[in-house]
């Protein structure tokens, strides 16, 4: 009976380690994807700054500068909104992955609980 209990605890520990490993993979994947979104956003700002400097260099007057800035702001705003949508998609995916992980872990935990014999 003692060997049986030790075997059950060993299986429970293996299942727990697998669950922790899966959680680590979900977190690593999420951070990688969110970091990419951040890098894309920085690129957008740098690209916008370069375009603004170029437009200012080519402007012949104040009205040209105002028109260029309005156009560039609208363009940047559209790209930032797309980045925000993509970031939200990542977060929704991660939520789904975490929900599935919790459900799987709960099922695994309930099926791997040690069976303690009752005394009669």
N, C-alpha and C positions, 0 to 999 in steps of 0.2 A: 504494500500500500504506500509506503514512503517513497519508493522508486516511482510510483505512478504520480504522486504529488510533485516530485521533483521534475519529472518529465513535463507535466502540465505547466509548471512555472517557467520552464525553459521555453516551451512553445509560446507562452504569453510574452515573455521577454523578446523573443524573436519577432513576434507580431508588432510589439511596441517599437522596436528598432526600425522595422520596415516602415511603420507609419511616420516615424520621425524623419526618416530618409526621404519619404515622399513629400512631406511638408517642406523640407529643405529644398527639394527640387522645384516645388511650386513657388516658393519665395525667391529662389535664384532666377527662375524664369520671369517672374513678375518684375524684379528689380532690373533685369536686363532690358526688358521691354520698356519700362518706365524711364530708364536712363537714356534709351534711344530717343524717346519722345522729347526728353529734355535737351539732348544734343541737337535734335532737329529744330527745336525752338531757338536755341542759341544761334544756329546757322541762319534762321530766318531774320533774326535781329541784325546779324552781321551783314547779310545780303541787303537788308533794308537800308542800313547805314551807308553802305557802299553806293547804292543807287541814289540815295539822297545827296551824297557828296558829288556824284557825277552830275545830277540834275542841277545842283547849285552852280557847278562850274560851267554848265552850258546855258544857264539862264541869262537873259539880257535885261531883265528888270524884275521888280518886286512881284508883279502879277505872274510872271513865269515861275517864280519860286513858289508862290502860293498854290498855283495850279499843280505843279509837280509834287508838292508835299501832300496835297489833297489826294492825288492819284496814288501816290506811294502809300499813304496811310490806309486807303481803302483796300489796296492790294495786300498789305501786311495784315490788316484786320481779317480778311478772308482766309489767309493762310493760317493765322493763329486760331481761328475758329475751327478749321479743319484739324489742326493739331489737337485742340481740346476735344473734339469728337473722337479722334483716334485714342487719346488718353482715356476717355470714358469707356471706350470699347475694351481697352486693356483691363481696366478696373472691373468691368462687368464679367469679363472672362475669368479673372482671378477669383471673383466672388463665387462663380459657378464651380471652379476647381476646388476652392476651399470647402464649399458646401458638400460636394461629392466626397472630398477627403474625410470630412467629419462623419458623414453617413457611413462610409466604408469602415472607418475606424471604430465607430460605435457597434456596427455589426460584428466586426472582428473581435472586439473586446468582449461582447456578450457571448459569442460562441467559444471563446478561448478561456473563459473564466474557469478556474480550477473547480472541479467537482469534489467538494468536501463530503465525505460519507457521514451520514447521520448515525448516531449510536441508538440502538434499540434496547 
